[in-house]
Amino acid sequence: MVVATTDLEMRSLYEEDEKKLQKAKKKNLLAMAVGIKQKQVVDDIVQKFPLNSFTIMLFHYDGIVDQWQDLAWSNQSLHIVALHQTKWWYAKRFMHPDIVDQYNYIFLWDEDLGVEHFHADRYLKIMEAEGLEISQPALDPASVDIHHRITRRHPRLIAHKAIYTKTCTPKNKAVPCTGYVEVMAPVFSKAAWKCVWHMIQNDLIHGWGMDFKIGYCAQGLRSEKVGVIDAEYILHKGIPSLGGPHVNKTILTQEDSNSVNHKIGSLHDPRQEVRKKSSQEMLAFQNRWEQAVRDDPTWMDPYAKYAKDEMDHINNRAVGAMH
C-alpha cells in the first residue's frame, strides 16, 4: 500500500476514464514565482509552453490570484500563495522530487523574460539531442545583466557547453568557463532535479551560489551534461524587484519606485538590501559546501583542482554585489 510518489494532476469529482487520464498526463513542468504587475510578461511566457505537454505552476508572491483567471490557461494551472517568497523558497517546499516525479523536464524560471525567440518543444528536442541534463536558453546580447559570457547567445550555434577566452582555455574546466547555467532560467532533467532539490537550502532563499555547484548534479561530466542552448533564446528584461517587509519581491513602476524611494530612501535602498542578502547567502552556501566536504573524508571531488579558482570567483562576485 506504500505509494512513494505523487503527481500534480487535477482529479475529477466524478467517474473518470483511467485510460484517458493516463494519456492526458503532462510530461514537463513550468514553475515561476509571479506578481500581478508582470501578468502580460508571464502570459507571453506561458503561451510558449504547450498545455498538452506542460503543467503550469505559479507561485504568487504578492498574494493576488483572482486577477489571473481571465487568462485561458489559468484554470488549468496550479496556483500557490505565500507572500514575499522567492522561487527557490517555493521550490524547496512544493517541488519535492517525489511530487514532480512524473515530469521529464522541469523549468524553474524568473518572470522577467522575453520569449519572442523561444519555444519549449523545440528547446527540449535540442536539449535531448545535445545530451544535456541541465541547461538554460542563451541570453540575447541585449539582455540586462549578463553576468557570465558563457550564457550569451552565439548566433551561429545551436548550443554550446563552454566559452573560450584568455582565461577560459580548452583545458580549463572550471566554472563558469564550462558546466555553468544561471539560476535565472534553468531547466533540469528529472534525474538532475532530484539532486538539485536536495542542494537547495531551506533558509537561503535567493539561490545565489548554487549556479557554481549545479554541475555536480549533471549525471556525468558537467562539461558534457550542462549547456546553453543558442537556437532557442530569451531576453532578460531585468525588471527590478525591491526588498523589505512591504515591497519585497514586488515589481514597481518608475512612479511607484519614486514614491517608495521618497518614503524610505533615507533608510535604505531595498534593491541594494536584496543584493546584499543574496551575496551573504552565496558565501553562506559556499561555506556550508566546504564544511560538508570536510565532514565526508571519503568523498572524492572530481573538480577539486578548480576549487580555488571558483572560490575566488565567488568571493569577487559577492564583494562586488555588496558595493
Buried (B, 14 or more C-beta within 10 A) or exposed (E): EEEEEEBBEEEEEEEEEEEEEEEEEBEBBBBBBBBBBBBEBBBBBBBBBEBEBBBBBBBBBBEBBEEBEEBEBBEEBBBBBBEBBBBBBBBBBBBBBEBBBBBBBBBBBBBBBBBEBBBBBEBBEBBEEBEBBBBBBBBBEEBEEBBBEBBBBBEEEEBBBBBBEEEBEEEBBBBBBBBBBBBBBBBBBBBBBBBBBEBBBEEBBBBBBBBBBBBBBBBEBBBBBBBBBBBBBBBBBEBEBBBBEEBBBBBBEEEBBEEBBEEBEEEEBBBBBBBBBBBBBBBBBBEEBEEEEEEEEEEEEEBEEBBEBBBEBBBEBBEEBBE
